[in-house]
Amino acid sequence: MSKSATSKRSPFRAGAIAWQLAQTFWVGGLWLLHFVMLPALDRIGLAPMLVEEVASSLRPLMVAFAGFCALLQAVLLIQYAGLGRLWRDARAQLLAAVIGLVVAFLLVRFWIPEALYWLNFSYLLLAFCGLLLVIQPLPAKLAEGRAR
């Protein structure tokens, strides 16, 4: 009796799907907001102050959502890799940087809201860390490679 492709299931399949979904939402959301939506609002002729108001209200929400998704990815990575070899993993280092940038962005926005340069810099650095995380291999791919 031959086995079908659907009977061979990876134990990390649900985690890999959750990893990809969370990563798609937060990295894609950050890039979409900054490089597509805000320039489109500016291009269609909205007043610059209105575009800045939209940006100042949506950026913190997107950054907080990115922090939540990065925490979810960190939990999944800890579940996959364990705590022992976690810090040697580039994904763990990128997720730590993302969580640190989220905390820094939200604290600066709360205590020093007029520091627009730092807020924009941390937002773009957060988006860049997300882009670097996208090109890293999935934890499930490594688990499948080790099992063979």
N, CA, C and O of each residue as an XYZ file, in Angstrom:
592
protein
N       0.843     -1.179      0.000
C       0.000      0.000      0.000
C       0.889      1.244      0.000
O       1.762      1.390      0.856
N       0.668      2.112     -0.937
C       1.514      3.295     -1.024
C       0.910      4.439     -0.209
O      -0.304      4.581     -0.062
N       1.811      5.221      0.293
C       1.380      6.387      1.058
C       1.142      7.552      0.114
O       1.887      7.748     -0.846
N       0.124      8.307      0.384
C      -0.129      9.495     -0.426
C       0.634     10.676      0.157
O       1.132     10.625      1.281
N       0.708     11.704     -0.610
C       1.420     12.905     -0.160
C       0.698     13.576      0.996
O       1.320     14.290      1.784
N      -0.601     13.358      1.106
C      -1.342     14.011      2.184
C      -1.198     13.286      3.503
O      -1.480     13.868      4.551
N      -0.764     12.024      3.488
C      -0.627     11.312      4.751
C       0.677     11.660      5.458
O       0.813     11.422      6.658
N       1.619     12.211      4.740
C       2.890     12.603      5.330
C       2.755     14.021      5.872
O       2.785     14.990      5.114
N       2.607     14.131      7.180
C       2.372     15.441      7.780
C       3.542     15.826      8.661
O       4.073     15.014      9.418
N       3.921     17.059      8.546
C       4.985     17.603      9.377
C       4.393     18.060     10.709
O       3.315     18.654     10.730
N       5.076     17.795     11.813
C       4.518     18.205     13.100
C       4.484     19.721     13.285
O       3.765     20.220     14.151
N       5.247     20.453     12.488
C       5.313     21.910     12.639
C       4.467     22.621     11.595
O       4.596     23.834     11.428
N       3.612     21.903     10.893
C       2.860     22.496      9.793
C       2.001     23.678     10.239
O       2.025     24.725      9.592
N       1.251     23.538     11.316
C       0.414     24.638     11.799
C       1.274     25.822     12.250
O       0.907     26.978     12.039
N       2.398     25.531     12.862
C       3.303     26.595     13.275
C       3.908     27.321     12.094
O       4.082     28.539     12.129
N       4.233     26.572     11.040
C       4.800     27.210      9.843
C       3.777     28.100      9.168
O       4.112     29.176      8.672
N       2.532     27.655      9.147
C       1.476     28.484      8.560
C       1.271     29.745      9.391
O       1.136     30.838      8.841
N       1.247     29.595     10.713
C       1.096     30.763     11.592
C       2.274     31.719     11.435
O       2.093     32.937     11.437
N       3.484     31.165     11.298
C       4.687     31.986     11.094
C       4.548     32.829      9.823
O       4.755     34.042      9.847
N       4.198     32.173      8.719
C       4.088     32.879      7.442
C       2.956     33.905      7.457
O       3.102     35.000      6.914
N       1.848     33.559      8.066
C       0.717     34.472      8.106
C       1.041     35.715      8.935
O       0.761     36.837      8.513
N       1.626     35.515     10.104
C       1.997     36.655     10.943
C       3.031     37.528     10.239
O       2.939     38.756     10.259
N       4.013     36.883      9.616
C       5.052     37.639      8.919
C       4.488     38.418      7.742
O       4.882     39.560      7.505
N       3.577     37.815      7.014
C       2.961     38.499      5.882
C       2.189     39.722      6.336
O       2.278     40.787      5.726
N       1.429     39.564      7.411
C       0.610     40.680      7.885
C       1.449     41.838      8.392
O       1.202     42.984      8.018
N       2.445     41.564      9.244
C       3.129     42.715      9.831
C       4.160     43.323      8.896
O       4.267     44.547      8.824
N       4.924     42.505      8.175
C       5.920     43.074      7.254
C       5.215     43.726      6.070
O       5.554     44.841      5.673
N       4.243     43.030      5.514
C       3.502     43.603      4.392
C       2.737     44.848      4.786
O       2.651     45.803      4.014
N       2.185     44.839      5.981
C       1.442     46.012      6.449
C       2.325     47.234      6.624
O       1.946     48.342      6.245
N       3.508     47.030      7.202
C       4.429     48.164      7.375
C       4.839     48.756      6.031
O       4.819     49.973      5.850
N       5.211     47.888      5.089
C       5.644     48.368      3.779
C       4.487     48.987      3.010
O       4.651     50.013      2.351
N       3.334     48.371      3.094
C       2.169     48.890      2.375
C       1.774     50.271      2.885
O       1.469     51.162      2.092
N       1.776     50.451      4.199
C       1.400     51.745      4.758
C       2.370     52.833      4.331
O       1.954     53.897      3.874
N       3.662     52.568      4.478
C       4.642     53.632      4.249
C       4.909     53.908      2.768
O       5.071     55.060      2.365
N       4.955     52.848      1.964
C       5.376     53.032      0.581
C       4.246     53.014     -0.434
O       4.472     53.334     -1.601
N       3.032     52.648     -0.024
C       1.918     52.610     -0.970
C       0.796     53.543     -0.530
O       0.417     54.451     -1.270
N       0.260     53.323      0.680
C      -0.941     54.046      1.069
C      -0.697     55.544      1.311
O      -1.433     56.384      0.794
N       0.322     55.871      2.086
C       0.571     57.288      2.368
C       0.975     58.076      1.114
O       0.477     59.185      0.926
N       1.859     57.551      0.248
C       2.122     58.278     -1.001
C       0.893     58.377     -1.905
O       0.724     59.369     -2.614
N       0.033     57.350     -1.884
C      -1.190     57.411     -2.704
C      -2.129     58.492     -2.183
O      -2.736     59.217     -2.970
N      -2.253     58.606     -0.857
C      -3.093     59.672     -0.295
C      -2.543     61.046     -0.655
O      -3.304     61.972     -0.935
N      -1.231     61.173     -0.647
C      -0.604     62.437     -1.026
C      -0.813     62.724     -2.517
O      -1.040     63.866     -2.917
N      -0.732     61.680     -3.318
C      -0.843     61.844     -4.762
C      -2.264     62.193     -5.209
O      -2.442     62.917     -6.188
N      -3.278     61.684     -4.497
C      -4.643     61.991     -4.929
C      -5.070     63.392     -4.534
O      -6.157     63.842     -4.894
N      -4.218     64.076     -3.796
C      -4.490     65.479     -3.550
C      -4.977     65.822     -2.154
O      -5.451     66.936     -1.934
N      -4.877     64.909     -1.211
C      -5.237     65.270      0.162
C      -4.237     66.273      0.712
O      -3.074     66.299      0.308
N      -4.693     67.074      1.615
C      -3.818     68.075      2.212
C      -2.683     67.377      2.962
O      -2.898     66.335      3.581
N      -1.492     67.941      2.910
C      -0.358     67.314      3.605
C      -0.593     67.120      5.096
O      -0.138     66.136      5.677
N      -1.302     68.056      5.711
C      -1.591     67.886      7.138
C      -2.526     66.703      7.376
O      -2.407     66.011      8.387
N      -3.439     66.475      6.465
C      -4.345     65.338      6.594
C      -3.596     64.024      6.406
O      -3.857     63.053      7.117
N      -2.669     63.988      5.455
C      -1.861     62.788      5.247
C      -1.009     62.513      6.484
O      -0.874     61.364      6.905
N      -0.436     63.565      7.063
C       0.354     63.397      8.281
C      -0.510     62.932      9.456
O      -0.050     62.153     10.292
N      -1.736     63.396      9.522
C      -2.650     62.959     10.582
C      -2.996     61.478     10.425
O      -3.050     60.736     11.405
N      -3.228     61.061      9.184
C      -3.492     59.640      8.924
C      -2.257     58.818      9.298
O      -2.376     57.769      9.932
N      -1.078     59.290      8.909
C       0.161     58.572      9.222
C       0.394     58.501     10.726
O       0.791     57.457     11.244
N       0.147     59.608     11.430
C       0.403     59.609     12.874
C      -0.605     58.771     13.649
O      -0.341     58.386     14.788
N      -1.743     58.488     13.054
C      -2.693     57.621     13.753
C      -2.539     56.151     13.350
O      -2.800     55.264     14.162
N      -2.119     55.879     12.104
C      -2.000     54.491     11.661
C      -0.643     53.861     11.969
O      -0.570     52.655     12.206
N       0.422     54.643     11.971
C       1.749     54.073     12.231
C       1.850     53.406     13.603
O       2.345     52.281     13.680
N       1.407     54.041     14.688
C       1.505     53.346     15.985
C       0.672     52.068     16.049
O       1.074     51.092     16.682
N      -0.481     52.076     15.396
C      -1.287     50.856     15.362
C      -0.569     49.749     14.597
O      -0.570     48.593     15.020
N       0.032     50.101     13.488
C       0.750     49.114     12.686
C       1.990     48.614     13.414
O       2.327     47.433     13.330
N       2.663     49.498     14.122
C       3.857     49.097     14.874
C       3.464     48.182     16.038
O       4.147     47.191     16.300
N       2.389     48.500     16.725
C       1.931     47.634     17.817
C       1.512     46.264     17.277
O       1.798     45.239     17.897
N       0.845     46.243     16.141
C       0.468     44.982     15.522
C       1.711     44.192     15.110
O       1.745     42.969     15.247
N       2.724     44.883     14.609
C       3.985     44.228     14.254
C       4.635     43.617     15.490
O       5.201     42.526     15.426
N       4.552     44.320     16.610
C       5.100     43.775     17.848
C       4.374     42.524     18.298
O       5.000     41.563     18.746
N       3.060     42.532     18.183
C       2.280     41.348     18.542
C       2.643     40.167     17.647
O       2.848     39.055     18.132
N       2.723     40.410     16.348
C       3.054     39.332     15.409
C       4.488     38.843     15.624
O       4.751     37.646     15.506
N       5.414     39.747     15.938
C       6.793     39.339     16.203
C       6.871     38.505     17.479
O       7.652     37.555     17.548
N       6.077     38.846     18.482
C       6.032     38.012     19.692
C       5.484     36.626     19.377
O       5.983     35.627     19.896
N       4.473     36.561     18.539
C       3.937     35.270     18.124
C       5.006     34.460     17.389
O       5.155     33.262     17.627
N       5.737     35.108     16.507
C       6.800     34.414     15.793
C       7.911     33.975     16.753
O       8.497     32.907     16.573
N       8.201     34.786     17.763
C       9.226     34.409     18.741
C       8.790     33.182     19.534
O       9.604     32.300     19.804
N       7.530     33.119     19.903
C       7.026     31.939     20.612
C       7.132     30.700     19.730
O       7.526     29.633     20.202
N       6.786     30.838     18.463
C       6.892     29.713     17.537
C       8.349     29.287     17.351
O       8.640     28.096     17.248
N       9.246     30.243     17.310
C      10.661     29.919     17.150
C      11.214     29.243     18.399
O      12.018     28.316     18.297
N      10.797     29.694     19.561
C      11.211     29.043     20.805
C      10.679     27.615     20.844
O      11.375     26.699     21.282
N       9.452     27.430     20.387
C       8.868     26.092     20.343
C       9.663     25.200     19.389
O       9.867     24.019     19.670
N      10.100     25.743     18.296
C      10.857     24.957     17.318
C      12.289     24.717     17.785
O      12.736     23.571     17.831
N      13.010     25.774     18.131
C      14.446     25.682     18.361
C      14.808     25.417     19.819
O      15.889     24.897     20.093
N      13.942     25.757     20.750
C      14.307     25.653     22.156
C      15.128     26.857     22.579
O      15.600     27.625     21.742
N      15.292     27.014     23.866
C      16.010     28.182     24.374
C      17.522     28.046     24.278
O      18.231     29.052     24.259
N      18.021     26.830     24.219
C      19.469     26.615     24.231
C      20.195     27.217     23.051
O      21.185     27.926     23.230
N      19.727     26.953     21.859
C      20.423     27.442     20.670
C      19.684     28.594     19.992
O      19.894     28.871     18.811
N      18.839     29.242     20.736
C      17.992     30.282     20.162
C      18.790     31.490     19.679
O      18.512     32.001     18.594
N      19.753     31.956     20.431
C      20.441     33.206     20.090
C      21.445     33.058     18.973
O      21.957     34.057     18.468
N      21.743     31.813     18.569
C      22.611     31.627     17.410
C      21.826     31.711     16.112
O      22.408     31.732     15.028
N      20.519     31.760     16.223
C      19.642     31.804     15.059
C      19.438     33.257     14.626
O      19.111     34.113     15.448
N      19.631     33.531     13.337
C      19.464     34.896     12.815
C      18.023     35.368     12.958
O      17.770     36.553     13.174
N      17.076     34.433     12.836
C      15.672     34.814     12.987
C      15.392     35.313     14.399
O      14.649     36.278     14.580
N      15.976     34.670     15.389
C      15.772     35.101     16.773
C      16.382     36.482     17.010
O      15.804     37.307     17.717
N      17.537     36.727     16.425
C      18.171     38.030     16.576
C      17.356     39.125     15.896
O      17.212     40.222     16.435
N      16.826     38.829     14.722
C      15.981     39.806     14.033
C      14.692     40.063     14.802
O      14.244     41.205     14.901
N      14.092     39.004     15.348
C      12.866     39.192     16.130
C      13.140     39.993     17.394
O      12.307     40.806     17.794
N      14.287     39.783     18.033
C      14.647     40.582     19.211
C      14.824     42.052     18.828
O      14.401     42.946     19.561
N      15.449     42.293     17.682
C      15.609     43.674     17.210
C      14.250     44.296     16.908
O      14.022     45.464     17.224
N      13.349     43.532     16.302
C      12.011     44.041     15.985
C      11.264     44.400     17.263
O      10.663     45.471     17.354
N      11.301     43.518     18.241
C      10.583     43.789     19.495
C      11.190     44.996     20.200
O      10.465     45.816     20.763
N      12.516     45.109     20.174
C      13.162     46.283     20.760
C      12.784     47.572     20.039
O      12.554     48.599     20.679
N      12.719     47.521     18.720
C      12.331     48.708     17.951
C      10.875     49.083     18.190
O      10.534     50.265     18.232
N      10.021     48.084     18.348
C       8.607     48.371     18.645
C       8.491     49.074     19.990
O       7.779     50.071     20.118
N       9.190     48.554     20.989
C       9.155     49.180     22.316
C       9.712     50.598     22.258
O       9.139     51.519     22.840
N      10.837     50.773     21.551
C      11.430     52.107     21.434
C      10.491     53.067     20.709
O      10.337     54.212     21.134
N       9.864     52.621     19.625
C       8.934     53.472     18.883
C       7.773     53.910     19.770
O       7.425     55.090     19.810
N       7.183     52.965     20.472
C       6.009     53.305     21.289
C       6.379     54.177     22.485
O       5.613     55.066     22.857
N       7.545     53.937     23.096
C       7.969     54.785     24.218
C       8.301     56.203     23.754
O       7.929     57.176     24.409
N       8.996     56.317     22.634
C       9.325     57.660     22.116
C       8.052     58.391     21.731
O       7.914     59.585     21.997
N       7.124     57.682     21.109
C       5.864     58.331     20.717
C       5.065     58.789     21.932
O       4.378     59.809     21.882
N       5.157     58.033     23.020
C       4.421     58.401     24.225
C       5.099     59.556     24.970
O       4.424     60.487     25.411
N       6.444     59.501     25.113
C       7.128     60.509     25.913
C       7.616     61.704     25.108
O       7.602     62.825     25.616
N       8.039     61.500     23.890
C       8.568     62.597     23.071
C       7.884     62.562     21.702
O       8.530     62.207     20.715
N       6.616     62.914     21.611
C       5.917     62.791     20.327
C       6.431     63.729     19.237
O       6.139     63.510     18.062
N       7.179     64.756     19.590
C       7.693     65.674     18.573
C       8.995     65.178     17.941
O       9.533     65.849     17.059
N       9.514     64.027     18.365
C      10.740     63.467     17.796
C      10.405     62.683     16.535
O      10.529     61.459     16.500
N       9.979     63.404     15.498
C       9.521     62.763     14.270
C      10.640     62.042     13.531
O      10.400     61.013     12.898
N      11.858     62.567     13.603
C      12.980     61.918     12.923
C      13.215     60.527     13.502
O      13.371     59.560     12.757
N      13.241     60.427     14.830
C      13.463     59.134     15.471
C      12.304     58.177     15.200
O      12.527     56.983     15.001
N      11.087     58.678     15.189
C       9.932     57.824     14.911
C       9.990     57.276     13.489
O       9.747     56.088     13.279
N      10.306     58.114     12.517
C      10.431     57.648     11.125
C      11.601     56.689     10.961
O      11.496     55.688     10.252
N      12.709     56.994     11.614
C      13.873     56.114     11.525
C      13.572     54.741     12.116
O      13.894     53.725     11.502
N      12.967     54.695     13.285
C      12.679     53.400     13.903
C      11.619     52.634     13.110
O      11.657     51.405     13.051
N      10.681     53.347     12.505
C       9.673     52.691     11.673
C      10.322     52.049     10.446
O      10.031     50.899     10.119
N      11.192     52.783      9.775
C      11.853     52.240      8.581
C      12.832     51.125      8.942
O      12.973     50.161      8.190
N      13.499     51.245     10.065
C      14.389     50.179     10.509
C      13.596     48.918     10.861
O      14.050     47.801     10.615
N      12.423     49.107     11.431
C      11.524     47.994     11.720
C      11.091     47.309     10.430
O      11.068     46.080     10.357
N      10.748     48.091      9.416
C      10.356     47.522      8.125
C      11.532     46.801      7.470
O      11.340     45.759      6.843
N      12.736     47.334      7.604
C      13.910     46.688      7.026
C      14.228     45.379      7.739
O      14.580     44.393      7.092
N      14.107     45.358      9.068
C      14.307     44.106      9.810
C      13.268     43.068      9.394
O      13.577     41.880      9.298
N      12.057     43.510      9.150
C      11.030     42.597      8.663
C      11.381     42.030      7.303
O      11.155     40.849      7.038
N      11.933     42.869      6.439
C      12.348     42.404      5.115
C      13.482     41.388      5.225
O      13.502     40.400      4.491
N      14.420     41.623      6.131
C      15.483     40.649      6.356
C      14.939     39.345      6.927
O      15.454     38.268      6.626
N      13.909     39.439      7.743
C      13.294     38.241      8.309
C      12.561     37.436      7.236
O      12.494     36.209      7.313
N      12.020     38.119      6.247
C      11.304     37.432      5.168
C      12.243     36.534      4.369
O      11.837     35.458      3.928
N      13.477     36.954      4.177
C      14.389     36.150      3.358
C      15.032     35.005      4.144
O      15.746     34.189      3.560
N      14.796     34.930      5.445
C      15.293     33.807      6.237
C      14.428     32.576      5.978
O      13.244     32.714      5.670
N      14.998     31.369      6.098
C      14.195     30.157      5.876
C      13.186     29.959      7.010
O      13.390     30.404      8.140
N      12.109     29.286      6.672
C      11.092     28.960      7.673
C      11.632     27.932      8.650
O      12.425     27.073      8.263
N      11.225     28.002      9.896
C      11.628     26.954     10.840
C      11.170     25.567     10.395
O      11.881     24.595     10.647
N      10.033     25.437      9.756
C       9.518     24.141      9.317
C      10.403     23.530      8.246
O      10.580     22.312      8.220
N      10.959     24.338      7.371
C      11.837     23.825      6.321
C      13.085     23.197      6.946
O      13.563     22.165      6.474
N      13.605     23.810      7.993
C      14.762     23.245      8.668
C      14.403     21.956      9.385
O      15.201     21.019      9.410
N      13.227     21.898      9.961
C      12.795     20.698     10.671
C      12.615     19.543      9.681
O      12.964     18.405      9.995
N      12.079     19.820      8.501
C      11.917     18.771      7.491
C      13.264     18.296      6.971
O      13.457     17.105      6.726
N      14.206     19.239      6.803
C      15.527     18.873      6.315
C      16.300     18.019      7.301
O      17.058     17.142      6.887
N      16.128     18.254      8.596
C      16.812     17.495      9.622
C      16.230     16.095      9.767
O      16.952     15.152     10.088
N      14.929     15.956      9.531
C      14.264     14.667      9.715
C      14.640     13.696      8.608
O      14.548     12.486      8.813
N      15.057     14.171      7.456
C      15.365     13.279      6.317
C      16.713     12.689      6.398
O      17.106     11.925      5.517
